[in-house]
Amino acid sequence: MISESEYKSRRDRLATSLNSYSIAIIHSALHKTRSNDTEYPYRQDSNFYYLTGYKEDNSCLMILKKKKKYKTILFVEKKDERRELWNGKRLGKKAAKKVFSVDNIYEIDCFEKKFTKKSSLKQHLYYDFKLNYLRFKALKRISKGINTHINIAKNIEKMRLIKSPSEIKIIKKAIKISKTAHHQAMKVKKTDKYEYELQAVFENIFKLHGAYSDAYTSIIAGGNSANTLHYIENNQKLKNDDLILIDAGCEYDYYASDITRTIPVNAKFTQPQKELYNMVLDVQVKIIDMIKPGVKRSFLQSESEKLLCDGMVKLGILKGKVKKLLKQKKHKKYYPHGIGHWMGIDVHDEAPYTDKFGKEIVLSAGMVLTIEPGIYCNKDDLSISEKYRGIGVRIEDDILVSKKGYKNLSSNIVKNVEDIEAIGTLL
C-alpha cells in the first residue's frame, strides 16, 4: 500500500515542475457506458490516482502556483444519502480532510466558481490534453484569459518512469498472483476444452487473491490463433497437439503485471514446437542479461532482431545472410513487434521513451519494463517448412532495472521446456 505521504511527495514534485503563475487541473476518470444504461466497472484515471490514491469519480486535483510557492486543492463529491443508496458510500469533504494532505478540500460543485476565481492573473493552464471534451469545453470557456495551455500529462508520466519501493512491492504482488494463475493453467487438463475455459481459470484465481480485474484482456490463443498478436476472442476449442500462447496478468491495487507463456495443450512439446520455443527463449534470456542502467531500449530491440533473425536462419525459416535479411526487414514478417514496454499503473505505462529534445531515454534504476520476443509462423505461410506452420511463440517477463543490472520479477513463473512439461503432468 502506498502512503499518503508518498502521494503528497508526488504532488509536491509535480508542483515544483510547473511554471510560475500557473494553475493545474487533474480530473478523475468518467464512467464509461457499456451499452444503453449499463456501464463498465469504474477504473480511476491513472495520472489522477498516481497523485492522490483516490478511487472516487467526480473529483479533481487543482494546483495553484505563484513563483515558487504553491497550494494543492482537492475537490470531492458531496455526501448524499439518496445517491449513496444507489451508488455506494462517498468519502465526502469532512472525512477527506482527515485523509489527504492538501491545503484545501471543497465539494466538486464548487469547482467552476473556484477555478474562475483562482485562475485570474495566472499565465499558464495545465491540464490533460486527453481530457473529456465536455470538461475541456468548460475549461476553455472559463479560462479565456490564460493564453498558454500545457499538457500536464507529460509532467506526470515522466515522474511515473521511476518506481518507488512501494510501487515495486505492489507490482511484485500482482506478479505473484499471476504466477499462481499461469501455473494452474499449465496443470489443468486442456485437451478438447475451449480457450475461454482456460481464461476463466485466470479470472477466478485473480479474484480469489484480491486482484479484482485483469490488467488487460487475456489472450488465450490455441494453435494458429497465436499468430494474431492481439487475439482476444478466446472462443476456439483447444486441440491436443497444439501450443497455447497465454498472455495474461492481473492488476493488483491499480498496478499491472504482464506475463506471457506458451505451453502445450497436452503437456508435451513436439520437436518442431520445442525448436521454435527454445530459440525464442534463448533470445529472451540473452536480451534480459543485457539490461542495466545506461542501456537504450532501441539497443535491446536491435539485438533481439539480430538474434531472432539468426535463429530463424538456423531453423530454415529465413534463407540468406543475416545482415542482408535484417536490412531488407525480412524478419519483420515473423517478429513484427517491439521487444517490450514500460509497465506500472498501466500495463503499457504512459511514461515517455524520449526526452523533450527527442533524445531516447536510457534505462535507469527503478524502471520496470517487459521483455517479450516472439516468433509467429502462420499456418498459411507456404514459404516455411510445414512442421512450423501454425505455431506462434511469445515469452514475456517483467524486469526491474537495478543499480548495477536487473531483477526479473517474474522469474519464478516456469518457462523452460522441461519445467513446463513437468508441471503439466501433475494433474
KEKE-106594 format. One record per residue (C-alpha): residue number from 1; residue in one letter; x, y, z. Coordinates in steps of 0.2 Angstrom, whole numbers, plus 2048, in hexadecimal, padded with zeros to 3 digits. Each point is the difference from the previous one (the first is absolute). Layout:
# KEKE-106594
r torro:NUM&lovex:a&X:X&Y:Y&Z:Z $
...
***
This chain:
# KEKE-106594
r torro:1&lovex:m&X:800&Y:800&Z:800 $
r torro:2&lovex:i&X:806&Y:811&Z:7FC $
r torro:3&lovex:s&X:800&Y:80D&Z:80E $
r torro:4&lovex:e&X:7F8&Y:811&Z:7FF $
r torro:5&lovex:s&X:811&Y:808&Z:803 $
r torro:6&lovex:e&X:806&Y:7F8&Z:7F0 $
r torro:7&lovex:y&X:7F1&Y:807&Z:7F7 $
r torro:8&lovex:k&X:803&Y:811&Z:807 $
r torro:9&lovex:s&X:813&Y:7FF&Z:7FB $
r torro:10&lovex:r&X:7FA&Y:7FC&Z:7EE $
r torro:11&lovex:r&X:7F4&Y:80F&Z:800 $
r torro:12&lovex:d&X:80F&Y:80B&Z:807 $
r torro:13&lovex:r&X:80B&Y:7FA&Z:7F2 $
r torro:14&lovex:l&X:7F4&Y:804&Z:7F3 $
r torro:15&lovex:a&X:7FC&Y:811&Z:807 $
r torro:16&lovex:t&X:813&Y:804&Z:800 $
r torro:17&lovex:s&X:801&Y:7FB&Z:7ED $
r torro:18&lovex:l&X:7F2&Y:80D&Z:7FB $
r torro:19&lovex:n&X:804&Y:811&Z:7FA $
r torro:20&lovex:s&X:7FD&Y:80F&Z:80B $
r torro:21&lovex:y&X:7EF&Y:808&Z:800 $
r torro:22&lovex:s&X:7F7&Y:7F0&Z:7FB $
r torro:23&lovex:i&X:7F1&Y:7F6&Z:804 $
r torro:24&lovex:a&X:7FF&Y:7ED&Z:7FD $
r torro:25&lovex:i&X:7F0&Y:7F5&Z:7FF $
r torro:26&lovex:i&X:801&Y:7ED&Z:801 $
r torro:27&lovex:h&X:7EE&Y:7F8&Z:7FF $
r torro:28&lovex:s&X:7FA&Y:7EF&Z:805 $
r torro:29&lovex:a&X:7FA&Y:7F4&Z:7F3 $
r torro:30&lovex:l&X:7EE&Y:800&Z:7F9 $
r torro:31&lovex:h&X:7F5&Y:7F1&Z:801 $
r torro:32&lovex:k&X:800&Y:7F7&Z:7EF $
r torro:33&lovex:t&X:7F0&Y:7FA&Z:7F8 $
r torro:34&lovex:r&X:800&Y:7EE&Z:7FB $
r torro:35&lovex:s&X:7EF&Y:800&Z:7F8 $
r torro:36&lovex:n&X:7F0&Y:80A&Z:803 $
r torro:37&lovex:d&X:7FF&Y:803&Z:812 $
r torro:38&lovex:t&X:80D&Y:7F4&Z:806 $
r torro:39&lovex:e&X:812&Y:805&Z:803 $
r torro:40&lovex:y&X:811&Y:7F7&Z:801 $
r torro:41&lovex:p&X:808&Y:7FE&Z:811 $
r torro:42&lovex:y&X:807&Y:811&Z:805 $
r torro:43&lovex:r&X:813&Y:801&Z:800 $
r torro:44&lovex:q&X:808&Y:810&Z:806 $
r torro:45&lovex:d&X:80B&Y:80B&Z:7F4 $
r torro:46&lovex:s&X:812&Y:7FA&Z:802 $
r torro:47&lovex:n&X:808&Y:811&Z:801 $
r torro:48&lovex:f&X:7F3&Y:806&Z:80D $
r torro:49&lovex:y&X:802&Y:7F0&Z:80A $
r torro:50&lovex:y&X:813&Y:802&Z:7FF $
r torro:51&lovex:l&X:7FE&Y:811&Z:809 $
r torro:52&lovex:t&X:7F2&Y:7FC&Z:80C $
r torro:53&lovex:g&X:7FD&Y:7EE&Z:803 $
r torro:54&lovex:y&X:7ED&Y:805&Z:7FF $
r torro:55&lovex:k&X:7F5&Y:7F4&Z:7F7 $
r torro:56&lovex:e&X:7F0&Y:80A&Z:800 $
r torro:57&lovex:d&X:7F9&Y:808&Z:7F0 $
r torro:58&lovex:n&X:7FA&Y:812&Z:7FE $
r torro:59&lovex:s&X:810&Y:807&Z:809 $
r torro:60&lovex:c&X:80E&Y:80B&Z:7FB $
r torro:61&lovex:l&X:811&Y:806&Z:806 $
r torro:62&lovex:m&X:805&Y:812&Z:7FD $
r torro:63&lovex:i&X:811&Y:807&Z:803 $
r torro:64&lovex:l&X:803&Y:813&Z:801 $
r torro:65&lovex:k&X:811&Y:807&Z:7FE $
r torro:66&lovex:k&X:807&Y:812&Z:801 $
r torro:67&lovex:k&X:813&Y:801&Z:800 $
r torro:68&lovex:k&X:807&Y:7F2&Z:80A $
r torro:69&lovex:k&X:7F1&Y:7FE&Z:80C $
r torro:70&lovex:y&X:7F2&Y:7F5&Z:7FC $
r torro:71&lovex:k&X:7EF&Y:7F9&Z:807 $
r torro:72&lovex:t&X:7F7&Y:7F0&Z:7FD $
r torro:73&lovex:i&X:7ED&Y:7FF&Z:800 $
r torro:74&lovex:l&X:7F6&Y:7F0&Z:7FF $
r torro:75&lovex:f&X:7EE&Y:800&Z:7FA $
r torro:76&lovex:v&X:7F5&Y:7F1&Z:805 $
r torro:77&lovex:e&X:7EE&Y:7FB&Z:7FE $
r torro:78&lovex:k&X:7F4&Y:805&Z:80E $
r torro:79&lovex:k&X:7F8&Y:7F4&Z:80C $
r torro:80&lovex:d&X:7EE&Y:7FC&Z:7FA $
r torro:81&lovex:e&X:7F6&Y:7F3&Z:808 $
r torro:82&lovex:r&X:7F4&Y:7FD&Z:7F2 $
r torro:83&lovex:r&X:80E&Y:7FE&Z:7F3 $
r torro:84&lovex:e&X:80A&Y:7F6&Z:80B $
r torro:85&lovex:l&X:7F1&Y:7F4&Z:802 $
r torro:86&lovex:w&X:802&Y:7FC&Z:7EE $
r torro:87&lovex:n&X:812&Y:802&Z:7FC $
r torro:88&lovex:g&X:80A&Y:7FD&Z:811 $
r torro:89&lovex:k&X:807&Y:80A&Z:80D $
r torro:90&lovex:r&X:80B&Y:810&Z:7FD $
r torro:91&lovex:l&X:80E&Y:806&Z:80A $
r torro:92&lovex:g&X:7FA&Y:812&Z:800 $
r torro:93&lovex:k&X:809&Y:810&Z:804 $
r torro:94&lovex:k&X:800&Y:7FE&Z:813 $
r torro:95&lovex:a&X:808&Y:7EF&Z:800 $
r torro:96&lovex:a&X:80C&Y:804&Z:7F2 $
r torro:97&lovex:k&X:808&Y:80E&Z:80A $
r torro:98&lovex:k&X:806&Y:7F2&Z:80C $
r torro:99&lovex:v&X:807&Y:7F6&Z:7F2 $
r torro:100&lovex:f&X:809&Y:80C&Z:7F3 $
r torro:101&lovex:s&X:80E&Y:80B&Z:804 $
r torro:102&lovex:v&X:7FA&Y:80E&Z:7F5 $
r torro:103&lovex:d&X:7FE&Y:813&Z:804 $
r torro:104&lovex:n&X:7ED&Y:800&Z:7FD $
r torro:105&lovex:i&X:7F2&Y:7F4&Z:7FC $
r torro:106&lovex:y&X:7F0&Y:806&Z:7F8 $
r torro:107&lovex:e&X:7F1&Y:7F7&Z:7F9 $
r torro:108&lovex:i&X:800&Y:7FE&Z:7ED $
r torro:109&lovex:d&X:7F1&Y:80B&Z:7FD $
r torro:110&lovex:c&X:80C&Y:80E&Z:805 $
r torro:111&lovex:f&X:80C&Y:7FC&Z:7F2 $
r torro:112&lovex:e&X:7FB&Y:80D&Z:7F3 $
r torro:113&lovex:k&X:7FE&Y:80E&Z:80C $
r torro:114&lovex:k&X:811&Y:7FD&Z:808 $
r torro:115&lovex:f&X:809&Y:7FD&Z:7F0 $
r torro:116&lovex:t&X:7F9&Y:810&Z:7F9 $
r torro:117&lovex:k&X:806&Y:80A&Z:80F $
r torro:118&lovex:k&X:811&Y:7F7&Z:802 $
r torro:119&lovex:s&X:804&Y:801&Z:7EE $
r torro:120&lovex:s&X:800&Y:813&Z:7FF $
r torro:121&lovex:l&X:812&Y:807&Z:7FD $
r torro:122&lovex:k&X:807&Y:7EE&Z:7FC $
r torro:123&lovex:q&X:80A&Y:7FF&Z:7F0 $
r torro:124&lovex:h&X:801&Y:7ED&Z:7FE $
r torro:125&lovex:l&X:7F2&Y:7F3&Z:800 $
r torro:126&lovex:y&X:805&Y:7EE&Z:802 $
r torro:127&lovex:y&X:7F4&Y:7F2&Z:7FC $
r torro:128&lovex:d&X:7FF&Y:7EF&Z:7F8 $
r torro:129&lovex:f&X:7FE&Y:802&Z:7ED $
r torro:130&lovex:k&X:7F7&Y:7F0&Z:800 $
r torro:131&lovex:l&X:7F3&Y:808&Z:80B $
r torro:132&lovex:n&X:7EE&Y:7FC&Z:7FC $
r torro:133&lovex:y&X:7F9&Y:80C&Z:7F4 $
r torro:134&lovex:l&X:7F2&Y:807&Z:80B $
r torro:135&lovex:r&X:80D&Y:804&Z:80E $
r torro:136&lovex:f&X:80C&Y:808&Z:7F3 $
r torro:137&lovex:k&X:7F1&Y:80A&Z:7FA $
r torro:138&lovex:a&X:7FD&Y:807&Z:812 $
r torro:139&lovex:l&X:812&Y:803&Z:803 $
r torro:140&lovex:k&X:802&Y:809&Z:7EF $
r torro:141&lovex:r&X:7F0&Y:80B&Z:804 $
r torro:142&lovex:i&X:806&Y:806&Z:811 $
r torro:143&lovex:s&X:813&Y:802&Z:7FD $
r torro:144&lovex:k&X:7FF&Y:80C&Z:7F1 $
r torro:145&lovex:g&X:80D&Y:80B&Z:809 $
r torro:146&lovex:i&X:80D&Y:7F2&Z:800 $
r torro:147&lovex:n&X:80A&Y:7FF&Z:7F0 $
r torro:148&lovex:t&X:80C&Y:7F2&Z:803 $
r torro:149&lovex:h&X:7F8&Y:7EF&Z:801 $
r torro:150&lovex:i&X:80C&Y:7F2&Z:805 $
r torro:151&lovex:n&X:7FE&Y:7ED&Z:800 $
r torro:152&lovex:i&X:802&Y:7FB&Z:813 $
r torro:153&lovex:a&X:800&Y:7EE&Z:7FB $
r torro:154&lovex:k&X:812&Y:801&Z:7FA $
r torro:155&lovex:n&X:806&Y:806&Z:811 $
r torro:156&lovex:i&X:7F7&Y:7F2&Z:809 $
r torro:157&lovex:e&X:805&Y:7F2&Z:7F4 $
r torro:158&lovex:k&X:812&Y:805&Z:802 $
r torro:159&lovex:m&X:7FF&Y:7FE&Z:813 $
r torro:160&lovex:r&X:7F8&Y:7EF&Z:7FD $
r torro:161&lovex:l&X:810&Y:7F9&Z:7F7 $
r torro:162&lovex:i&X:809&Y:7FD&Z:811 $
r torro:163&lovex:k&X:7F6&Y:7F4&Z:80C $
r torro:164&lovex:s&X:801&Y:803&Z:812 $
r torro:165&lovex:p&X:803&Y:7F1&Z:80C $
r torro:166&lovex:s&X:7EE&Y:800&Z:804 $
r torro:167&lovex:e&X:7FB&Y:7FF&Z:7EE $
r torro:168&lovex:i&X:80C&Y:7F2&Z:7FD $
r torro:169&lovex:k&X:7F9&Y:7F6&Z:80F $
r torro:170&lovex:i&X:7EE&Y:801&Z:7F9 $
r torro:171&lovex:i&X:806&Y:7FB&Z:7EE $
r torro:172&lovex:k&X:809&Y:7F1&Z:808 $
r torro:173&lovex:k&X:7EF&Y:7FC&Z:808 $
r torro:174&lovex:a&X:7F7&Y:801&Z:7F0 $
r torro:175&lovex:i&X:80D&Y:7F4&Z:7F8 $
r torro:176&lovex:k&X:7FF&Y:7F4&Z:80E $
r torro:177&lovex:i&X:7ED&Y:7FE&Z:7FD $
r torro:178&lovex:s&X:803&Y:7FF&Z:7ED $
r torro:179&lovex:k&X:80D&Y:7F2&Z:804 $
r torro:180&lovex:t&X:7F3&Y:7F6&Z:809 $
r torro:181&lovex:a&X:7F4&Y:802&Z:7F1 $
r torro:182&lovex:h&X:80D&Y:7FB&Z:7F3 $
r torro:183&lovex:h&X:806&Y:7F1&Z:80A $
r torro:184&lovex:q&X:7EE&Y:7FA&Z:802 $
r torro:185&lovex:a&X:7FD&Y:802&Z:7ED $
r torro:186&lovex:m&X:80F&Y:7F5&Z:7FD $
r torro:187&lovex:k&X:7F9&Y:7F3&Z:80C $
r torro:188&lovex:v&X:7EE&Y:7FE&Z:7FB $
r torro:189&lovex:k&X:7FA&Y:7F4&Z:7F2 $
r torro:190&lovex:k&X:7FE&Y:80A&Z:7F0 $
r torro:191&lovex:t&X:7FD&Y:7F4&Z:7F2 $
r torro:192&lovex:d&X:7EE&Y:803&Z:7F8 $
r torro:193&lovex:k&X:7FD&Y:80F&Z:80B $
r torro:194&lovex:y&X:7FD&Y:811&Z:7FA $
r torro:195&lovex:e&X:80B&Y:80F&Z:801 $
r torro:196&lovex:y&X:7F4&Y:80A&Z:80B $
r torro:197&lovex:e&X:800&Y:7F1&Z:80D $
r torro:198&lovex:l&X:812&Y:803&Z:802 $
r torro:199&lovex:q&X:7FD&Y:813&Z:801 $
r torro:200&lovex:a&X:7F4&Y:7FD&Z:80E $
r torro:201&lovex:v&X:80E&Y:7F7&Z:80A $
r torro:202&lovex:f&X:80A&Y:811&Z:7FF $
r torro:203&lovex:e&X:7F1&Y:80B&Z:805 $
r torro:204&lovex:n&X:7FB&Y:7F4&Z:80E $
r torro:205&lovex:i&X:811&Y:800&Z:808 $
r torro:206&lovex:f&X:803&Y:813&Z:7FE $
r torro:207&lovex:k&X:7F0&Y:803&Z:809 $
r torro:208&lovex:l&X:803&Y:7F3&Z:80E $
r torro:209&lovex:h&X:810&Y:809&Z:804 $
r torro:210&lovex:g&X:7FA&Y:811&Z:801 $
r torro:211&lovex:a&X:804&Y:806&Z:7EE $
r torro:212&lovex:y&X:7EE&Y:806&Z:7FB $
r torro:213&lovex:s&X:804&Y:802&Z:7ED $
r torro:214&lovex:d&X:80D&Y:7FA&Z:7F3 $
r torro:215&lovex:a&X:80C&Y:80D&Z:7FA $
r torro:216&lovex:y&X:7FA&Y:7FE&Z:7EE $
r torro:217&lovex:t&X:7F5&Y:7F4&Z:7F7 $
r torro:218&lovex:s&X:808&Y:7EF&Z:801 $
r torro:219&lovex:i&X:807&Y:7F8&Z:7F1 $
r torro:220&lovex:i&X:7FD&Y:7ED&Z:800 $
r torro:221&lovex:a&X:805&Y:7FB&Z:7EE $
r torro:222&lovex:g&X:800&Y:7EE&Z:7FB $
r torro:223&lovex:g&X:809&Y:7FA&Z:7F1 $
r torro:224&lovex:n&X:800&Y:80C&Z:7F1 $
r torro:225&lovex:s&X:7F7&Y:80D&Z:80A $
r torro:226&lovex:a&X:810&Y:805&Z:808 $
r torro:227&lovex:n&X:805&Y:808&Z:7F0 $
r torro:228&lovex:t&X:7F4&Y:80D&Z:803 $
r torro:229&lovex:l&X:809&Y:80C&Z:80C $
r torro:230&lovex:h&X:7F1&Y:807&Z:809 $
r torro:231&lovex:y&X:7F5&Y:7F1&Z:7FF $
r torro:232&lovex:i&X:7F2&Y:802&Z:80D $
r torro:233&lovex:e&X:7F2&Y:7F6&Z:7F9 $
r torro:234&lovex:n&X:805&Y:7F1&Z:80B $
r torro:235&lovex:n&X:7F2&Y:7F5&Z:7F9 $
r torro:236&lovex:q&X:809&Y:7F2&Z:7F7 $
r torro:237&lovex:k&X:801&Y:7EE&Z:805 $
r torro:238&lovex:l&X:812&Y:7FB&Z:806 $
r torro:239&lovex:k&X:807&Y:7F2&Z:7F5 $
r torro:240&lovex:n&X:80B&Y:7F2&Z:808 $
r torro:241&lovex:d&X:810&Y:803&Z:7F6 $
r torro:242&lovex:d&X:800&Y:813&Z:800 $
r torro:243&lovex:l&X:809&Y:80D&Z:80A $
r torro:244&lovex:i&X:7F6&Y:80E&Z:80A $
r torro:245&lovex:l&X:807&Y:811&Z:801 $
r torro:246&lovex:i&X:7FA&Y:808&Z:810 $
r torro:247&lovex:d&X:803&Y:812&Z:803 $
r torro:248&lovex:a&X:7F7&Y:804&Z:811 $
r torro:249&lovex:g&X:804&Y:80A&Z:80F $
r torro:250&lovex:c&X:7F6&Y:808&Z:80E $
r torro:251&lovex:e&X:7FE&Y:811&Z:807 $
r torro:252&lovex:y&X:803&Y:801&Z:813 $
r torro:253&lovex:d&X:7FC&Y:811&Z:809 $
r torro:254&lovex:y&X:801&Y:809&Z:7EF $
r torro:255&lovex:y&X:811&Y:7F9&Z:7FB $
r torro:256&lovex:a&X:802&Y:7F4&Z:7F1 $
r torro:257&lovex:s&X:809&Y:7F0&Z:7FD $
r torro:258&lovex:d&X:803&Y:7FA&Z:7EE $
r torro:259&lovex:i&X:805&Y:7EE&Z:7FD $
r torro:260&lovex:t&X:800&Y:7F5&Z:7F1 $
r torro:261&lovex:r&X:804&Y:7ED&Z:7FF $
r torro:262&lovex:t&X:7FD&Y:7F4&Z:7F2 $
r torro:263&lovex:i&X:7FC&Y:7EF&Z:805 $
r torro:264&lovex:p&X:7FA&Y:7EF&Z:7F8 $
r torro:265&lovex:v&X:7EE&Y:7FB&Z:801 $
r torro:266&lovex:n&X:805&Y:7EE&Z:805 $
r torro:267&lovex:a&X:80F&Y:805&Z:80B $
r torro:268&lovex:k&X:80C&Y:7FA&Z:7F3 $
r torro:269&lovex:f&X:809&Y:80A&Z:7F3 $
r torro:270&lovex:t&X:803&Y:7F8&Z:7EF $
r torro:271&lovex:q&X:811&Y:802&Z:7F9 $
r torro:272&lovex:p&X:7FC&Y:80E&Z:7F4 $
r torro:273&lovex:q&X:7F7&Y:809&Z:80E $
r torro:274&lovex:k&X:80F&Y:7FE&Z:80B $
r torro:275&lovex:e&X:80C&Y:806&Z:7F3 $
r torro:276&lovex:l&X:7F7&Y:810&Z:7FE $
r torro:277&lovex:y&X:7FC&Y:802&Z:812 $
r torro:278&lovex:n&X:812&Y:7FE&Z:806 $
r torro:279&lovex:m&X:806&Y:80C&Z:7F2 $
r torro:280&lovex:v&X:7F5&Y:80E&Z:807 $
r torro:281&lovex:l&X:804&Y:7FC&Z:812 $
r torro:282&lovex:d&X:813&Y:800&Z:7FC $
r torro:283&lovex:v&X:7FD&Y:812&Z:7F9 $
r torro:284&lovex:q&X:7F6&Y:806&Z:80E $
r torro:285&lovex:v&X:80D&Y:7FA&Z:80D $
r torro:286&lovex:k&X:80E&Y:809&Z:7F7 $
r torro:287&lovex:i&X:7F6&Y:810&Z:7FE $
r torro:288&lovex:i&X:7FC&Y:800&Z:812 $
r torro:289&lovex:d&X:812&Y:7FE&Z:805 $
r torro:290&lovex:m&X:804&Y:810&Z:7F6 $
r torro:291&lovex:i&X:7F5&Y:80B&Z:80B $
r torro:292&lovex:k&X:809&Y:80C&Z:80B $
r torro:293&lovex:p&X:800&Y:813&Z:803 $
r torro:294&lovex:g&X:806&Y:80A&Z:7F1 $
r torro:295&lovex:v&X:7FA&Y:7F3&Z:7F3 $
r torro:296&lovex:k&X:7F3&Y:806&Z:7F3 $
r torro:297&lovex:r&X:7F0&Y:7F7&Z:7FC $
r torro:298&lovex:s&X:804&Y:802&Z:7EE $
r torro:299&lovex:f&X:810&Y:7F6&Z:803 $
r torro:300&lovex:l&X:7F6&Y:7F2&Z:807 $
r torro:301&lovex:q&X:7F4&Y:801&Z:7F2 $
r torro:302&lovex:s&X:80E&Y:7FF&Z:7F3 $
r torro:303&lovex:e&X:809&Y:7F2&Z:809 $
r torro:304&lovex:s&X:7F0&Y:7F6&Z:801 $
r torro:305&lovex:e&X:7FD&Y:802&Z:7EE $
r torro:306&lovex:k&X:812&Y:7FA&Z:7FC $
r torro:307&lovex:l&X:7FE&Y:7F1&Z:80B $
r torro:308&lovex:l&X:7EF&Y:7FB&Z:7FA $
r torro:309&lovex:c&X:805&Y:802&Z:7EE $
r torro:310&lovex:d&X:810&Y:7F5&Z:803 $
r torro:311&lovex:g&X:7F5&Y:7F3&Z:808 $
r torro:312&lovex:m&X:7F3&Y:800&Z:7F2 $
r torro:313&lovex:v&X:80E&Y:7FD&Z:7F4 $
r torro:314&lovex:k&X:807&Y:7F2&Z:80A $
r torro:315&lovex:l&X:7EE&Y:7F8&Z:800 $
r torro:316&lovex:g&X:7FE&Y:803&Z:7ED $
r torro:317&lovex:i&X:7F2&Y:80C&Z:802 $
r torro:318&lovex:l&X:80A&Y:80E&Z:7F8 $
r torro:319&lovex:k&X:80D&Y:7FD&Z:7F3 $
r torro:320&lovex:g&X:80F&Y:80A&Z:7FD $
r torro:321&lovex:k&X:80D&Y:80B&Z:809 $
r torro:322&lovex:v&X:7FA&Y:807&Z:810 $
r torro:323&lovex:k&X:806&Y:812&Z:7FD $
r torro:324&lovex:k&X:7F8&Y:801&Z:7EF $
r torro:325&lovex:l&X:7EF&Y:7F9&Z:807 $
r torro:326&lovex:l&X:800&Y:80C&Z:80E $
r torro:327&lovex:k&X:803&Y:80F&Z:7F3 $
r torro:328&lovex:q&X:7F2&Y:7F9&Z:7F6 $
r torro:329&lovex:k&X:7F5&Y:7FE&Z:810 $
r torro:330&lovex:k&X:7FC&Y:7EE&Z:7FB $
r torro:331&lovex:h&X:7FF&Y:7FB&Z:812 $
r torro:332&lovex:k&X:7F2&Y:80D&Z:803 $
r torro:333&lovex:k&X:7F4&Y:7F3&Z:7F8 $
r torro:334&lovex:y&X:803&Y:7F5&Z:80F $
r torro:335&lovex:y&X:805&Y:80C&Z:80E $
r torro:336&lovex:p&X:7F5&Y:810&Z:7FC $
r torro:337&lovex:h&X:800&Y:808&Z:812 $
r torro:338&lovex:g&X:80B&Y:808&Z:80C $
r torro:339&lovex:i&X:80A&Y:7F7&Z:80D $
r torro:340&lovex:g&X:7F7&Y:808&Z:80F $
r torro:341&lovex:h&X:7F8&Y:80F&Z:808 $
r torro:342&lovex:w&X:7FF&Y:809&Z:811 $
r torro:343&lovex:m&X:7F4&Y:7F9&Z:80D $
r torro:344&lovex:g&X:7F8&Y:807&Z:80F $
r torro:345&lovex:i&X:7EF&Y:807&Z:804 $
r torro:346&lovex:d&X:7FC&Y:7FD&Z:7EE $
r torro:347&lovex:v&X:806&Y:7F0&Z:7F8 $
r torro:348&lovex:h&X:807&Y:80A&Z:7F2 $
r torro:349&lovex:d&X:805&Y:80E&Z:80C $
r torro:350&lovex:e&X:7FE&Y:811&Z:7F8 $
r torro:351&lovex:a&X:812&Y:805&Z:805 $
r torro:352&lovex:p&X:80B&Y:809&Z:7F2 $
r torro:353&lovex:y&X:80D&Y:7F7&Z:7F6 $
r torro:354&lovex:t&X:808&Y:810&Z:7FA $
r torro:355&lovex:d&X:804&Y:810&Z:809 $
r torro:356&lovex:k&X:7FA&Y:811&Z:7FB $
r torro:357&lovex:f&X:80E&Y:802&Z:7F4 $
r torro:358&lovex:g&X:7FB&Y:7EF&Z:7F7 $
r torro:359&lovex:k&X:80F&Y:7F7&Z:807 $
r torro:360&lovex:e&X:7FD&Y:7EE&Z:806 $
r torro:361&lovex:i&X:7FE&Y:7FE&Z:812 $
r torro:362&lovex:v&X:80D&Y:7F3&Z:806 $
r torro:363&lovex:l&X:7FC&Y:7F2&Z:80E $
r torro:364&lovex:s&X:802&Y:806&Z:812 $
r torro:365&lovex:a&X:7FE&Y:7F7&Z:810 $
r torro:366&lovex:g&X:7EE&Y:7FF&Z:805 $
r torro:367&lovex:m&X:7F8&Y:7FE&Z:7EF $
r torro:368&lovex:v&X:7F5&Y:7F1&Z:7FC $
r torro:369&lovex:l&X:7FF&Y:7F9&Z:7EF $
r torro:370&lovex:t&X:7FA&Y:7F1&Z:7F7 $
r torro:371&lovex:i&X:80B&Y:7F5&Z:7F5 $
r torro:372&lovex:e&X:7F6&Y:7F6&Z:7F4 $
r torro:373&lovex:p&X:808&Y:7F9&Z:7F0 $
r torro:374&lovex:g&X:7F5&Y:7F5&Z:7F5 $
r torro:375&lovex:i&X:7FF&Y:7F7&Z:7F0 $
r torro:376&lovex:y&X:7F0&Y:7FD&Z:7F6 $
r torro:377&lovex:c&X:7FF&Y:7F3&Z:7F2 $
r torro:378&lovex:n&X:7EE&Y:801&Z:7F8 $
r torro:379&lovex:k&X:7F9&Y:7F0&Z:7FA $
r torro:380&lovex:d&X:7FD&Y:807&Z:7EF $
r torro:381&lovex:d&X:812&Y:805&Z:7FD $
r torro:382&lovex:l&X:806&Y:7F4&Z:7F3 $
r torro:383&lovex:s&X:812&Y:807&Z:800 $
r torro:384&lovex:i&X:805&Y:7F7&Z:810 $
r torro:385&lovex:s&X:801&Y:7EE&Z:804 $
r torro:386&lovex:e&X:7EF&Y:7F8&Z:804 $
r torro:387&lovex:k&X:806&Y:7FA&Z:811 $
r torro:388&lovex:y&X:800&Y:812&Z:806 $
r torro:389&lovex:r&X:7F0&Y:807&Z:7F8 $
r torro:390&lovex:g&X:7F3&Y:805&Z:80D $
r torro:391&lovex:i&X:80C&Y:802&Z:80E $
r torro:392&lovex:g&X:801&Y:811&Z:809 $
r torro:393&lovex:v&X:80C&Y:802&Z:80F $
r torro:394&lovex:r&X:802&Y:80F&Z:80C $
r torro:395&lovex:i&X:808&Y:800&Z:811 $
r torro:396&lovex:e&X:7FF&Y:80F&Z:80B $
r torro:397&lovex:d&X:807&Y:805&Z:811 $
r torro:398&lovex:d&X:7FF&Y:810&Z:80A $
r torro:399&lovex:i&X:811&Y:807&Z:804 $
r torro:400&lovex:l&X:805&Y:80D&Z:80D $
r torro:401&lovex:v&X:810&Y:80A&Z:7FC $
r torro:402&lovex:s&X:80C&Y:800&Z:80F $
r torro:403&lovex:k&X:80F&Y:80B&Z:804 $
r torro:404&lovex:k&X:80C&Y:7F4&Z:7F8 $
r torro:405&lovex:g&X:7F5&Y:7F5&Z:7F5 $
r torro:406&lovex:y&X:7EF&Y:7F9&Z:801 $
r torro:407&lovex:k&X:7F4&Y:7F5&Z:80A $
r torro:408&lovex:n&X:7F3&Y:7F5&Z:7F7 $
r torro:409&lovex:l&X:7F1&Y:802&Z:80A $
r torro:410&lovex:s&X:7F7&Y:7F1&Z:7F8 $
r torro:411&lovex:s&X:80E&Y:7F4&Z:800 $
r torro:412&lovex:n&X:7F7&Y:7F4&Z:80B $
r torro:413&lovex:i&X:7F3&Y:7FD&Z:7F2 $
r torro:414&lovex:v&X:807&Y:7F0&Z:7F8 $
r torro:415&lovex:k&X:805&Y:802&Z:7ED $
r torro:416&lovex:n&X:80D&Y:7F2&Z:7FC $
r torro:417&lovex:v&X:7F9&Y:7F2&Z:7F6 $
r torro:418&lovex:e&X:804&Y:7F3&Z:80D $
r torro:419&lovex:d&X:7F8&Y:80A&Z:80E $
r torro:420&lovex:i&X:7F0&Y:804&Z:7F6 $
r torro:421&lovex:e&X:7FE&Y:7ED&Z:7FB $
r torro:422&lovex:a&X:803&Y:7FB&Z:812 $
r torro:423&lovex:i&X:7F3&Y:80B&Z:807 $
r torro:424&lovex:g&X:7F4&Y:7FB&Z:7F3 $
r torro:425&lovex:t&X:800&Y:7EE&Z:805 $
r torro:426&lovex:l&X:7FC&Y:804&Z:812 $
r torro:427&lovex:l&X:7ED&Y:7FE&Z:7FD $
***
